[in-house]
Structures are given as C-alpha cells and as structure tokens.
Amino acid sequence: MIENLLSELKLYGALDFYKANTGDIFEKESFIKGMLEEEQLRRTDMALKRRLLTAGFPYVREWEGINDKQNQSIPFKKIKELSNGEFTQNKTNLCFVGAPGLGKTHCLVSIGRDLCRLGMNVLFYTACELVTELEEAKKNCTLSRLMNRLMRPHFLIIDELGFVPFSENGARLLFDVFSKRYETGSIGISTNLSFEKWPEIFGSIELTQALVDRLTHNCEFYTFIGESVRFIESQKKIRKEKGSSKTP
C-alpha cells in the first residue's frame, strides 16, 4: 500500500528508501524523516541535472582540470572565486581576453557548472551559434520567444567572440542581446580580440562602440597570457613518443 502511494505520488527517492529499510525497525518519526530527506536529495539531484542539461555546455570542465602552474600569469585562483556567484547579484559581466588554448572556455564552463550547483540558471553559446540561432528565429518569426529565453538565465555565456565576423543583420541581433541584458543579467564573454579590433567582427564602428559601452559599464576583465595548453600537451606527447621509439 505504501509503495503504491509513493509510486503514484512520484516520490521515487522516498520509495527507494522505503524498500531499502522496511526490514529494519525504525521509530515512526525517524522513518518518515529518512524518507523525506531521501526524496529531497533526489529532487535536488534531478534539478541540478536539468539545469546542467539546459545550460548546453559543450563538454564537462571542472577546476580540477586546470594546472595553475602552467601560465602562472593567469590569475586562476581569483577567477575560481567567481564560482560563488556574487557577480550575478550585481549583474556584473565577465570578459576573458586572450589567445586560444589558455583556458578561457574551461573557466567559463567551470563557473557555469558551479552556478548550476548553486541553483542558478545558465546558458552557453558560442558567438557563432548564437548569431545563427538569432537569424533563424527572426526568419521564422520566433525572435521574441528566443529573446525571452536569453533574458531568463542568471548567467549567459557567449564563447569564442571574434573567431568569425558577422553579417550586418547578425551583428545587430547580437547587439540587441547585449542591450536587453544590460543591467538585468550577467554575460560572460571569451574573445581572442582586443576591443579595438571588434569592428572587424561587427562591421560598424558605431555599433561596436555602443555594444562595448554596455558590456564594459559593469564588467570584470581578465587577460589570459601564456602558451597554449593544447600546444604544451602536444609537445609532451611528441617527446614521449620519440623517447619510446628510441627504447630498444
């Protein structure tokens, strides 16, 4: 009877606890408390999985995967502190600037995953993906729906800004995203270009100036300088392979 009720109520965490402990002798209060705690843990875990899935992270990256002894000029410890989420309360933007392979995306994903663990909503896009989706939404008359979705998360990540130049229409749509989230929600940017080169992406100097003005009004900047981690790892692999080939 109890199993059926728990199942019908979709209290699957409590149901698992009940099945695992019905053979033991429990005081009524302890038994009920245990079932409810198990249900709470299950719901918390399911909610986290939904937030991580909805965020759209391209891969799993955690802070443990960063070797802060490489490229010691990059303040990884300070960047990691952003995972407490306080910057989102102040609607502060984050801008990570530097060459590819230095950990900008890794840091953004790690921050985003930690925010999800804190119960916050996050969305991840590459700049190219976001502009493509915006253009398609405008063509399909679903732009307002997409814009509403982009306004909801506590943290919107736009990765790889600067790798591909945008059409005039795409640049204006992306500007609208920055404009609408201005002082309403945090944006995290990774880019390989300094601001003076942004007109190469957006085409219009005036549009670029307006966009940068909104982004930088309340923003924390982190410069990534060093040697590509991927390059370092590939060189280690090559040396290892050469060393093993010399072994008789």
Beta strands, then each sheet from edge to edge (+ up, - down):
strand 1: 93-98
strand 2: 122-126
strand 3: 155-161
strand 4: 186-191
strand 5: 219-224
sheet 1: 2+ 3+ 4+ 1+ 5+
end
